[in-house]
Amino acid sequence: MFIERLDSATTVEIDSLETRIVGCPLSSERFHDDFGRVDEAIRGYGQLVGQAKASDQTSPEQDEAAVLLAQLDDCHQRIERHAQLANRREQALVEARETVDELRSGAQQLLKQLQETQREVVRHAYLANHQEASAVEMRRELGEYRAMAGELLVALHRSHEETEHLASKFNDQGWSQIGKRLAGASKVLEYDSVRLVGVKNNPDYEHIVVMLENVRWGGQKLKRWGFRLSSANLGPCRFGERPKLEIPAQPHQWLQGWFPESRDTHGGKWELRFEAPNTLDMAVLKRLPRSDRTRVGELLERLPAMLHEIFDMGGSNHSRADWVRLAETMRDIHRDRVSDKGGRVTNKVADAGIRFKNFRFIKT
């Protein structure tokens, strides 16, 4: 709009300058034509005056022509002065138009700069609005986080109070009672002493009877409890190839799921058969409850150490070292067939009872 107003005002000014230069809206071509005709008339009258003077004859017409010639000459001079002034004004008009063109070009450049500045202002305004909206959203989220933090602090304070209350209540119960309960729940086989109380030697069978005094396990206490360690199918260099753990019937039985798996001259007994190098009668072991299997595993783990504690192995055809190796064989086979001490029975091999199906054990 500014450029249009400037262009309109400049056009009006140029038209005004043209009017003032010429005196009327005449073109330069018409002005020069008129000037040429006047100049031609002056030359014609000058020739007539010259001819009159040459003839030395004067007449009223010649005097009138001389006066007219003087007037024409004066008019010619005035016209020449006006032509010079018109030329200067026309040059000024050309310069004015050039100045107007420069102003118009500068105005267009200013307009472009204004438009670019306006776009930048709009863009910055958009960014400012967007940043303001983001700041509002961040303030809102910050308020929510503060509220959550306050709730967490309140919950933490309540939890701390409850913890202090529980700690106070726990202290009131007494550490001694807790210690007693933990001691009662111990799953480690403990005893005061171990001794050899019997030996039996047959040509193809041999066993020793071991007695534990003041046995403790998981809160259960027994004054004494005994078991047999035996080896069958004896022969040269075959001791310990088929060992057995035998637990006879007794007044206070340590295995809660004990059952008479077989019988001998002394009565019923539960026995677990082994065969070197890696066979175990899994069918018999699986019939015991899990707690009993754990106790059997603990007993087999402690068996080599128990035999080392027995001072006198008198009466046996084999040394204590032979019996310790037999106990270690039983322990290692049990470890290989059971995932943990007395725990879950694995299925690494087929039921070992098949290995004993066609084997006849000597009942003693």
Backbone hydrogen bonds, N-H to C=O, Kabsch-Sander energy under -0.5 kcal/mol:
donor,donor_aa,acceptor,acceptor_aa,energy
5,R,1,M,-2.2
6,L,2,F,-2.4
7,D,3,I,-2.8
8,S,4,E,-2.3
9,A,5,R,-2.5
10,T,6,L,-2.3
11,T,7,D,-2.1
12,V,8,S,-2.0
13,E,9,A,-2.1
14,I,10,T,-2.5
15,D,11,T,-2.4
16,S,12,V,-2.1
17,L,13,E,-2.2
18,E,14,I,-2.3
19,T,15,D,-2.0
20,R,16,S,-2.4
21,I,17,L,-2.3
22,V,18,E,-2.1
23,G,19,T,-2.2
26,L,24,C,-3.3
31,F,27,S,-1.7
32,H,28,S,-2.2
33,D,29,E,-1.7
34,D,30,R,-2.3
35,F,31,F,-2.2
36,G,32,H,-2.0
37,R,33,D,-2.0
38,V,34,D,-2.2
39,D,35,F,-2.0
40,E,36,G,-2.2
41,A,37,R,-2.2
42,I,38,V,-2.2
43,R,39,D,-2.0
44,G,40,E,-2.0
45,Y,41,A,-2.5
46,G,42,I,-2.4
47,Q,43,R,-1.9
48,L,44,G,-1.8
49,V,45,Y,-2.7
50,G,46,G,-2.4
51,Q,47,Q,-2.3
52,A,48,L,-2.1
53,K,49,V,-2.5
54,A,50,G,-1.8
55,S,51,Q,-1.3
56,D,52,A,-0.5
56,D,53,K,-0.9
57,Q,52,A,-1.1
63,D,59,S,-2.1
64,E,60,P,-2.4
65,A,61,E,-2.4
66,A,62,Q,-2.2
67,V,63,D,-2.5
68,L,64,E,-2.7
69,L,65,A,-2.5
70,A,66,A,-2.4
71,Q,67,V,-2.5
72,L,68,L,-2.8
73,D,69,L,-2.6
74,D,70,A,-2.4
75,C,71,Q,-2.8
76,H,72,L,-2.8
77,Q,73,D,-2.3
78,R,74,D,-2.4
79,I,75,C,-2.8
80,E,76,H,-2.2
81,R,77,Q,-2.6
82,H,78,R,-2.9
83,A,79,I,-2.3
84,Q,80,E,-2.5
85,L,81,R,-2.7
86,A,82,H,-2.7
87,N,83,A,-2.7
88,R,84,Q,-2.6
89,R,85,L,-2.7
90,E,86,A,-2.8
91,Q,87,N,-2.6
92,A,88,R,-2.5
93,L,89,R,-2.4
94,V,90,E,-2.3
95,E,91,Q,-2.6
96,A,92,A,-2.8
97,R,93,L,-2.7
98,E,94,V,-2.4
99,T,95,E,-2.7
100,V,96,A,-2.8
101,D,97,R,-2.7
102,E,98,E,-2.5
103,L,99,T,-2.9
104,R,100,V,-3.1
105,S,101,D,-2.7
106,G,102,E,-2.9
107,A,103,L,-2.8
108,Q,104,R,-2.3
109,Q,105,S,-2.3
110,L,106,G,-2.8
111,L,107,A,-2.6
112,K,108,Q,-2.5
113,Q,109,Q,-2.6
114,L,110,L,-2.8
115,Q,111,L,-2.8
116,E,112,K,-2.8
117,T,113,Q,-2.8
118,Q,114,L,-2.7
119,R,115,Q,-2.4
120,E,116,E,-2.5
121,V,117,T,-2.6
122,V,118,Q,-2.5
123,R,119,R,-2.7
124,H,120,E,-2.9
125,A,121,V,-2.3
126,Y,122,V,-2.4
127,L,123,R,-2.8
128,A,124,H,-2.8
129,N,125,A,-2.5
130,H,126,Y,-2.9
131,Q,127,L,-3.1
132,E,128,A,-2.4
133,A,129,N,-2.6
134,S,130,H,-2.7
135,A,131,Q,-2.8
136,V,132,E,-2.5
137,E,133,A,-2.5
138,M,134,S,-2.9
139,R,135,A,-2.6
140,R,136,V,-2.2
141,E,137,E,-2.8
142,L,138,M,-2.8
143,G,139,R,-2.1
144,E,140,R,-2.1
145,Y,141,E,-2.8
146,R,142,L,-2.5
147,A,143,G,-2.2
148,M,144,E,-2.7
149,A,145,Y,-3.0
150,G,146,R,-2.4
151,E,147,A,-2.3
152,L,148,M,-2.8
153,L,149,A,-2.5
154,V,150,G,-2.3
155,A,151,E,-2.8
156,L,152,L,-3.0
157,H,153,L,-2.4
158,R,154,V,-2.4
159,S,155,A,-2.9
160,H,156,L,-2.6
161,E,157,H,-2.2
162,E,158,R,-2.8
163,T,159,S,-2.8
164,E,160,H,-2.5
165,H,161,E,-2.2
166,L,162,E,-2.9
167,A,163,T,-2.9
168,S,164,E,-2.4
169,K,165,H,-2.5
170,F,166,L,-3.0
171,N,167,A,-2.6
172,D,168,S,-1.8
173,Q,169,K,-1.3
174,G,170,F,-1.0
178,I,174,G,-1.3
179,G,175,W,-2.5
180,K,176,S,-2.1
181,R,177,Q,-2.4
182,L,178,I,-2.6
183,A,179,G,-2.5
184,G,180,K,-2.5
185,A,181,R,-1.6
186,S,183,A,-1.1
190,E,216,R,-2.3
192,D,213,E,-2.7
193,S,213,E,-0.9
195,R,211,M,-2.0
197,V,195,R,-0.5
197,V,209,V,-2.7
198,G,209,V,-1.1
200,K,207,H,-2.7
202,N,205,Y,-3.3
205,Y,202,N,-0.6
206,E,231,S,-1.7
207,H,200,K,-2.3
208,I,229,L,-2.2
209,V,198,G,-3.2
210,V,208,I,-0.5
210,V,227,F,-2.8
211,M,195,R,-2.7
212,L,225,W,-2.8
213,E,193,S,-2.5
214,N,223,K,-3.8
215,V,222,L,-1.8
216,R,190,E,-2.9
217,W,220,Q,-2.4
218,G,186,S,-2.0
220,Q,217,W,-2.5
222,L,215,V,-2.5
225,W,212,L,-2.0
227,F,210,V,-2.2
228,R,246,E,-3.5
229,L,208,I,-2.3
230,S,244,K,-2.2
231,S,206,E,-2.4
232,A,242,R,-2.1
233,N,204,D,-1.1
234,L,204,D,-0.8
238,R,235,G,-2.2
241,E,238,R,-1.6
242,R,232,A,-0.5
244,K,230,S,-2.2
245,L,272,L,-2.2
246,E,228,R,-2.6
246,E,244,K,-0.6
247,I,270,W,-3.5
249,A,268,G,-1.8
253,Q,251,P,-0.6
256,Q,254,W,-0.7
258,W,255,L,-1.3
261,E,259,F,-1.4
261,E,269,K,-0.5
262,S,269,K,-2.3
264,D,267,G,-2.1
267,G,264,D,-1.5
269,K,262,S,-2.7
270,W,247,I,-2.7
271,E,269,K,-0.5
272,L,245,L,-2.6
273,R,271,E,-0.5
274,F,243,P,-2.4
275,E,279,T,-2.0
276,A,241,E,-3.3
279,T,275,E,-2.5
281,D,273,R,-2.2
282,M,280,L,-1.9
285,L,281,D,-1.5
286,K,282,M,-2.8
287,R,283,A,-0.8
287,R,284,V,-0.6
288,L,285,L,-1.3
293,R,289,P,-2.3
294,T,290,R,-2.2
295,R,291,S,-1.7
296,V,292,D,-2.6
297,G,293,R,-2.3
298,E,294,T,-2.3
299,L,295,R,-2.4
300,L,296,V,-2.4
301,E,297,G,-2.0
302,R,298,E,-1.9
303,L,299,L,-1.1
306,M,302,R,-2.1
307,L,303,L,-2.2
308,H,304,P,-1.5
309,E,305,A,-1.2
309,E,306,M,-0.5
310,I,306,M,-0.9
311,F,309,E,-0.5
313,M,311,F,-0.5
316,S,313,M,-1.5
323,W,319,S,-1.8
324,V,320,R,-2.6
325,R,321,A,-2.3
326,L,322,D,-2.1
327,A,323,W,-2.5
328,E,324,V,-2.5
329,T,325,R,-2.1
330,M,326,L,-2.1
331,R,327,A,-2.4
332,D,328,E,-2.6
333,I,329,T,-2.4
334,H,330,M,-2.2
335,R,331,R,-2.3
336,D,332,D,-2.0
337,R,333,I,-1.6
338,V,334,H,-1.8
339,S,344,R,-1.5
342,G,340,D,-0.7
343,G,340,D,-1.2
346,T,337,R,-1.5
354,I,351,D,-1.9
355,R,352,A,-0.9
356,F,352,A,-0.7
356,F,353,G,-0.7
357,K,354,I,-1.2
359,F,356,F,-1.2
360,R,358,N,-0.5
361,F,359,F,-0.7
363,K,361,F,-0.5
